[in-house]
């Protein structure tokens, strides 16, 4: 299989674990998400929108 390698170890990916090469690398990636090592970047909303949301409750 061609294309980018496993995001953890850079080996060629296996179809069963795509985009990873093995269950181990898939589990390593999951553990990184669960321990907040990875994070999705987000922008803060302006204060006015946040205050309006709390006023509706």
Secondary structure by P-SEA (a helix, b strand, c coil): ccccccccccccccccccccccaaaaaaaaaaaaacccccbbbbccaaaaaaaaaac
